[in-house]
Structure formats: structure tokens, C-alpha cells
Amino acid sequence: MKRSIEFVLVATAVVLFGFATSLLAQESVIGSPIGNPDPPEAAPVHYPSAPGTLVIPKSSLPQPTPAGHKFAAHTNVEALIPAGIEPNEAPPFPGYGYETPASLACVYGLITAGFAGCNPYNAPAANPIKGGAKSIAIVDAYDDPSAPGDLAWFSLQFGLPLALPQFKIVYANNTNSFCVGQVPPVDFSGGWEIEESLDVEWSHAMAPSADIYLVEACTNSDTDLQQAVLVANNLVACGNSGINSTSFVLTVCSTPTLNGEVSMSWGGGEFIGENASDSCATPDDSCFTMPGVVYFASSGDSPGVIWPGTSPNVVSAGGLSNRRNAVTFNIVSAGDSTWVDAGAGESAIETIPSYQSGNAVVTAICNAGFRCVPDVSFDADPNTGVYVYDSFPIEGVVFGPWWVVGGTSVSSPALAGIINNAASKSGTWYASTNAELTKIYGEIPSASYFTPIVSGFCGEYMGFTAVPGGYNFCTGGGAVHSYNGK
């Protein structure tokens, strides 16, 4: 068996990009997938039958906590069968029904030359998004065997550059894991697979020149994801996994010299001890403190809050909705509406961090002394969702492989890519999430670099309102606008 931390790019993707077929050197043992010892409770199977059908995989439902653990993570992804034109033809594109990398780059002011209506029909054939550097690590559970080829197809369709060394899959096996020496088992619901396709493709879309690591935890349990975060920390800060290829013992990088981002689109209920500081000996906030790394986590897809999105050491990524003319597809209003299902509110455990307590606009809303989320938001409404290429079946059903995807699982990797690109353009790589958020909150309530959201509702019983002022519970500081101020 071969030891592996990188991937074999599937032949079709290689042909598409003119890549030479290559097997990269790898670090962990590849074997056959094995089952999940703590399977989530069964959920109703969604059988897609018509365009517009919303599919919420069981991976996005609350997961039962295995015995001896603090939580089991769920994804924050909702998939819609495209009701409009699918992007399944070669460029130049005749048009689309939902959001593309170019259309959202236009909406959020990330490209110097916009186009009429920020309409994908009017987008230039050449990729308008440039930049990105260093690396972004995506932390997810299980294994997506289709990820390399799916990323290649996605990149080809939208004119995004993709070089063979840019994408690497890393298995975060350890000596305590039941799948030590094995490929992480596949989650056959397909929920974690579409999560991984989404995360990889949209972080790459927003920072096409950055390296992307897909770090796969053995399961969705807290301890396996903790291991994957530590591996991601090593990859971003030191350029290697830190896993011994023979013993599978993990050594934590002690002299970080690099910079980048870590994105986590999953989460679970808050728990006692999440705010501990034990150098990540257990899953807690101290796992997100590697120097030179900025962390992102989804705020959730239902009223309330989830961890790690409530951690003061992550950028909590919330959700927005766009409005487009149903006939012309021109933008009606650029991300100035809430997504009603986005996670938002105050932590019951985490105290308010300095970057929030020092901002009078924030404390006027967030005034109970606890961490408030989200911090900043991105399009997450599946009805205004983004195209994702995912060839792995969802709930046993093959459709597509193009899906329209929403949920705050979109927000986390997309914002990680935008912040990466902003740093590559400015030359300023922040030493921590705290430094990044101090900069972001320093720009609130100015509308120069973030667009305040002034309409809509969210939260339990729709109790939160997106009011003018620069910060609200539904969307935090609002939508990104340009790469400045980040």
C-alpha cells in the first residue's frame, strides 16, 4: 500500500487541463474505506424529482454525540437542483441561472472592471478573478474520492487557473483513530462529499493562485476533527502535515514561518469547556491559535449559534441573500438582504472579545457580555446559491453533477479565499484571527469596505432585525466590498 498526503488527479481532469498524469509522493497508508462506528440517526431521504427541489443531506442535520465525546459535527450545506441554465457547456458561456465566481466577484466589488448587472450572461470569458497566495486549508470529515476531478471540471468551466501542485488531499490519521493507516471512510449520504467539493471549489474561486489543502478527518467526531485542525495548522504554518509516515504520531509545528487560512464549514452545539486554553489537548478554542493563521467557521443554517463559529479565535461566517431580476438575471440589490436561516446570536459560553467590546456600534447590539456572531457574511441562500460541481451521489441519487448550493458552508471557504486574496494584494498577512478581526471591526460602521445589511430578519421567531448602523445579529458587519480594509 502507498503512503499518501497528496492526491492522484483523475485522468479526465488531467486531460481537461493538459496535465501530465502523475502520482505525487504521499504520507499516509491508503486502504479500503471502512464504516462509521457511530453512524448518525437516519433522516428522511430526499429524492430529487424536479428542478428547484431542495436537498438537505442528513449530514446537515444535528448529529448524535458519540459516547465519550463533546459533540459530533454537522455540515451546513443545502443543495438545490438547478432550475435555470446549468453551466455544462464550454466557455464562452451563454448564460446561467445562479451565481458563478465572476458574478459574485462583481457583486462584492472584487474585480476592477464590473459588468452589466453583475450578470453571468455578461461576464467576460476570461477569468476576472486574479490573485491569492500561500495556502488555504479546508478541514472536513470522511473522504471525497471525486474531489480532484470535480475541482478540475469546476475550474475549467469558469476559466480558473489550476496547476497540478496547487491541490493536495491530506488524511489526518492518528494513532488514536480507528481508521489509522486507512483512507478516511466515505460518508455514503453524500453530504460531506458535496461539502468538500463546495469548500475546495469556492476557496479556489476566490483565491485562484493559492494552494489548497483538503484535510480529511477520519469521522465527524470532535476528536477526529481536532486532529484534522492540528494537521491543517501544520500545513498552513509550516508546509508539512507533521504526521510521522510510519508511526502516525502527530508533531505540532513549533516554529511557524508561513501564513494562510483554515476554513471549517461544520459545527455542533456549544459545550462546557469549549473556551478552555490547553494547547489543543482537547477540542477547544486553543486549537485555533497557530501564529500566522486566520481561521474561518460557518455560523450555521438554523436559528441560534454553533461551535466553532462562536469561538473568538475564528471569523464567524454568516449568510446573505441576493436579489436578481427573474427575467434578465441582473442584480436588483447586491447582497443587502439577510438569509433568514443563517445562524446568529450570542454565545452562552464565550465572553465578548476585545475586537467587539471596543466597538460602540457593536456593543449597542451585542450588550450581554458574550461573543456575538456572525462577524461578516456572504451569499448563503440556496435560492440565490452558487454552482458546485459534485459527481458523488447525494442520498444515493445521482443528479447533475452541477448543483446550486447554499448554506453558510458557502460563506466560510469563500471568505477565507477573499481574505487570502486581500492579503496577497496588500502584502499584509495578519498574525492571528484576532488581528484580522480587529482590522475588520475597525472598519465598522464605515461602508467603504463592508456593505451594511439594512433589510431582513433572522433568528428564533425572526426576532433579530437587520437595522442600519453597521452591525446586526443577522449578518454581523455585512457583506465584503473590495479587498480593502481586510
ABEGO torsion letter per residue (X at the ends): XBBBABBBBBAAAAAAAGBBBBBBBBABBBBBBBBBABBBBBBBBBBBABBGBBBBBAAABBBBBBBGBABBBBBBBBBBBBABBBBABBOBBAEBABBBAAAAAAAAGABABBBBGGBAAABBABBABBEEBEBBBBBBBEBBAAAAAAAAAAAAAAGBBBBAAABBBBBBBBAABAABGBBBBBBAAGAAAAAAAAAAAAAAAABAABBBBBBBBABABAAAAAAAAAAAAAAAAAGBAGBBAAAGBBBBBABBABBEBBBBABBBBBBBGAABBAGGABBBAAAAABBGBBBBBBAEABBEBBOAAABAABBBBBBBBBBBBAAAGBBABBGABBBAABBBEBBAABBBBAAAAABAAAAAABAAGBBBOBABBBBABAAABBBBBBABBBGGBBBOABBBBBEAAAAAAAAAAAAAAAAAAAGBBBABAAAAAAAAAAAOABAAABBBBABEBBEBGGABBBBBGGBBAAAEAEBBBEABGX
